[in-house]
Each structure stands twice: as structure tokens, then as C-alpha cells.
């Protein structure tokens, strides 16, 4: 194929619209910065017309394997994260890798705009572990890393590397941005050939030393498995367990018809503001009723992990009052401007999972009383699993099945048994036949909670009264079939409000009155990457 006689028009048009280039001095500085980044002298003939100058600059950078991407990074530095920069990002992606239609690249570049990843090279390497070469030095922004990943071929049985990377980068986002990234990744798990043949890759074809460019006809096909639901089928690629951690794609488990609604386009519940409270035993035999209470807080924003608040020694009998004070402190302080209700997460050792934290009182108002479970989503989390890093891989894989719409049926002890839970990694929710404190939860002959946590199950529900109540289970089964489990914290909170009101017209909820909900997100750990070190420092097992 003959050498193109001019630069890609889509890139030239996008560059010509950048307001920063209204100043000739900025144009010249852009040329110098691109040259420094490429380690070369980039010579561009002077021209009174900006478009002519930009055309010459483009022709010059196309001589280098990474020239377009380097230019895009410099433009973002000079212009900032604006809609004009977004157009440049999209144009470069389309020109470099016509793997997806321009409108799909445009949506992705918009979603990646403003995303902050401090160690983008580390994030890239975590996903691209099978590709020996590290991320090129010019890829300092998430969008550049994604474009570079799109030039790499998928191995047999794998999804396109750029799709896995987008999924992984979503863990650094929050709110709508995270949902947009996850939605894009889920949508593009289908085989790229479905987009038809694209034009030849212009600049990316020179990257043979970093990995052969991925043309649409070269990318390994990944079969799609429809995740059946009550509404419609959501195409999900086989091995969709890779999820946010980018752990590589594995063979999917057999796909019996799930009994819960697939996530589809609806997001999995996540708090916008959270107070996380952890209780740990103290190695002090003289104060056996005391616990070390540590707390963290988190609000929607650039910080991906909860921020540490402090530590307190608290008697178990005084916990309700201490928690009431912490909640009041949050609602009048750091969470004051939050538009959504504060979520309360309790990281508890097994022996304290019986504490009815959702029933603890809030501060009254003119004689009107309320409980934590009415005013807030109240969730339990497992201290032991959080401190056992050898279980985190299984834990993350099951959570990823929920995020990607691949969740299987609810697992009901004792009927479904241990072997079925271990053999089906798509099961993300377990219902215990007894509370964890009742004879160690061994009504079915196994330690149901321990088996669930060890297998990585992120959602566990039980009846605090003990035993198997058909009304309780029937209400829970109906809720899972009707609305799905991906918004369970809000659904259970609504039922708790109904149960507390006792209004016969509204209908009392046995589930709302007696349910304990363990909802354990493996990507939201106190202390972030240092959570385990933090646990060990305080004597964690």
C-alpha cells in the first residue's frame, strides 16, 4: 500500500478547532514539546495559515511510531480537558485503531476525560500481564494507555486488551463516570468483527517492536453468552470474570438459567457517601468487653479509597451511643453537603455479626425517634475475610460477575448445599439457614457463613431470629426475582422503613424487620492499597 499523501483529515480537523492554537506562540511551543517527547528535532515550515502549519506538523509526527499519541498528550497539556481536547482524543483513536466506530470511540474518550490515575503504568501492567513490554513513556494519561492497548492483539480466548483496560480503569472512577466506563466495556465484550472491516491502520502499523497492531480481522473472536433475564438478553462474553481487576479471562462456568435479573444497563448499587466502622478485639484480657473501633469516611470524588478518621477504645455495651455520635459528627461535618443519605458499613468479626446495628437509635428530634436502618443503608462486612488476602481473588471474581451482569441464581442453604456453591462461580448471593451465631451456623451440616466467605460470595443474607421462615424466604425470593439483587441495599432499607412504621395499609415486611445484610465490595477497602498492612500492624490475623 502506498504512503498516504496527507495526514488523517479527522485529526487535522480536530486540531484546527483547538482554541489554544489561536496563538502562534502556542503552536510553536507545541512543536517543541512534541520534539522533546519524541527525543527528536521536529521541523515544521512556517506558514501564515494555521491549518497549513498543523498539516505539516501532523506529517512530521506521523514519521514516528507514537507520534500521534505524543501529539495528543501535548495538546491536552496545553488546552486542558475540554470538549476540543476530547475531539482530538477521539480523532487520534479513530485514526490509529479503527477497531470501533467513531461514535464508540467518542463515548469512550468522553468517559475517560478527567480520570485521574496516579500510576497509569502500574494499572496498565496489572491488566497486560501477558504482554512483556511496559507502557510506553508517552502514555501518561488513561486515554493514551487505552489507545496503545487497542493496538495489541488479544490472545486466544481473551477479550481485546483495551476492553479489559477500560474495565480496570473504571475502579478509579466514581458515580456516573464509573458506570459509563463499565457500560462501554460491557457493550464491547462482543467480538470486534461485528463492526465490519475498518481501513488500514496508518500510524500504528509501525509498532511491530511493541506488539503487532490489532486489525479487526486479526482479533480473536470471543463467544457471547446471553445472560437471560426477565426483560431481555444481555450479551456477555465468555470468561467475563476478568472485571475491574483485569485478572485475565477464564473459561466461563456452565450457564443454567439464573433466577435473578441480570444487571443490564442498571448500575450495581454503590454509596456516594459512606462512614465505615471497623471493630476489632483488643489483646487485653483485663478488658475483654472492649473493642478497638476504627472508622473511615468517603465521599464521591477523586479519592478512590476511604480516608481514615481515627481509633477509639469502646465497651461493646456503649457501641450504640458511640456510633450515634459518629453519625451525627459526619452529618454535621464532612457529609453535610452530600445530596444522598449517608451509608453505614460495619466491618465486624464473626462474633459480633449478631449485633442488630440497623436497629440502633439515631438522635431524636422533638420527640421523633429514628433508627440507623431507617435513615441509612446499613451494611455488614466481614473482618476476617478482609484480613485474609488469599481469599481476595475469589472474592473479586464473584463481585465482577455481579458488575458485568453475569450473576447466577441465589444460593439457598441448606437445599443448594456446599458443592453447588463451589462449582458455580457466578453465584454472588447466599441465604443462610441460620444466623452465624447459632451453633456456628451449622444447621445444614456445614459452616455456611465460612464456606460462603471462603468461596468469595460478596452478598450474604440471614434471618436474625434463626431458623427457616417460609414467609421471610418467600419475600426475599420475590424481591430478587422482581427487582434483582444489584440494588439490594436500597430495597432492604425501604423494607425496614415499612416494618418500623407498622402501618397495616402499607403491609408489614418480615424481611425488613429481621434481615441482616452482608454486602461486601472487595474494591472498597479501608486504607486502599495499604489496608492489609494496616490490619497487620494492629494485630490482624
C-alpha positions, 0 to 999 in steps of 0.5 A: 500500500502506498504512503498516504499523501496527507495526514488523517483529515479527522485529526487535522480537523480536530486540531484546527478547532483547538482554541489554544492554537489561536496563538502562534506562540502556542503552536510553536511551543507545541512543536517543541514539546512534541520534539522533546517527547519524541527525543527528536528535532521536529521541523515544521515550515512556517506558514501564515495559515494555521491549518497549513502549519498543523498539516505539516506538523501532523506529517512530521509526527506521523514519521514516528511510531507514537507520534500521534499519541505524543501529539495528543498528550501535548495538546491536552497539556496545553488546552486542558480537558475540554470538549476540543481536547476530547475531539482530538482524543477521539480523532487520534483513536479513530485514526490509529485503531479503527477497531470501533466506530467513531461514535464508540470511540467518542463515548469512550474518550468522553468517559475517560476525560478527567480520570485521574490515575496516579500510576497509569503504568502500574494499572496498565501492567496489572491488566497486560500481564501477558504482554512483556513490554511496559507502557510506553513513556508517552502514555501518561494519561488513561486515554493514551494507555487505552489507545496503545492497548487497542493496538495489541492483539488479544490472545486466544480466548481473551477479550481485546486488551483495551476492553479489559483496560477500560474495565480496570480503569473504571475502579478509579472512577466514581458515580456516573463516570464509573458506570459509563466506563463499565457500560462501554466495556460491557457493550464491547465484550462482543467480538470486534468483527461485528463492526465490519472491516475498518481501513488500514491502520496508518500510524500504528502499523509501525509498532511491530517492536511493541506488539503487532497492531490489532486489525479487526480481522486479526482479533480473536473472536470471543463467544457471547453468552446471553445472560437471560433475564426477565426483560431481555438478553444481555450479551456477555462474553465468555470468561467475563470474570476478568472485571475491574481487576483485569485478572485475565479471562477464564473459561466461563462456568456452565450457564443454567438459567439464573433466577435473578435479573441480570444487571443490564444497563442498571448500575450495581448499587454503590454509596456516594457517601459512606462512614465505615466502622471497623471493630476489632478485639483488643489483646487485653484480657483485663478488658475483654468487653472492649473493642478497638473501633476504627472508622473511615469516611468517603465521599464521591470524588477523586479519592478512590479509597476511604480516608481514615478518621481515627481509633477509639477504645469502646465497651461493646455495651456503649457501641450504640451511643458511640456510633450515634455520635459518629453519625451525627459528627459526619452529618454535621461535618464532612457529609453535610453537603452530600445530596444522598443519605449517608451509608453505614458499613460495619466491618465486624468479626464473626462474633459480633455479626449478631449485633442488630446495628440497623436497629440502633437509635439515631438522635431524636428530634422533638420527640421523633425517634429514628433508627440507623436502618431507617435513615441509612443503608446499613451494611455488614462486612466481614473482618476476617475475610478482609484480613485474609488476602488469599481469599481476595481473588475469589472474592473479586471474581464473584463481585465482577460477575455481579458488575458485568451482569453475569450473576447466577441464581441465589444460593439457598442453604441448606437445599443448594448445599456446599458443592453447588456453591463451589462449582458455580462461580457466578453465584454472588448471593447466599441465604443462610439457614441460620444466623452465624451465631447459632451453633456456628451456623451449622444447621445444614451440616456445614459452616455456611457463613465460612464456606460462603466467605471462603468461596468469595460470595460478596452478598450474604443474607440471614434471618436474625431470629434463626431458623427457616421462615417460609414467609421471610424466604418467600419475600426475599425470593420475590424481591430478587426475582422482581427487582434483582439483587444489584440494588439490594441495599436500597430495597432492604432499607425501604423494607425496614422503613415499612416494618418500623412504621407498622402501618397495616395499609402499607403491609408489614415486611418480615424481611425488613424487620429481621434481615441482616445484610452482608454486602461486601465490595472487595474494591472498597477497602479501608486504607486502599492499597495499604489496608492489609498492612494496616490490619497487620500492624494492629494485630490482624490475623 
